Amino acid sequence: MWNLLHETDSAVATARRPRWLCAGALVLAGGFFLLGFLFVKVGKRN
């Protein structure tokens, strides 16, 4: 009984993981894009 519950919990965790990975990748990409954009702006100003 406990083993079945554990497997179900693991399946739920596995199903959720890709969504968090995708969200994290999007946040990282957005952060790098903003940093690069600001760096280019500051570089052009000087």
Secondary structure as GFF3:
##gff-version 3
##sequence-region A 1 46
A	DSSP	alpha_helix	2	45	.	.	.	ID=ss1
###
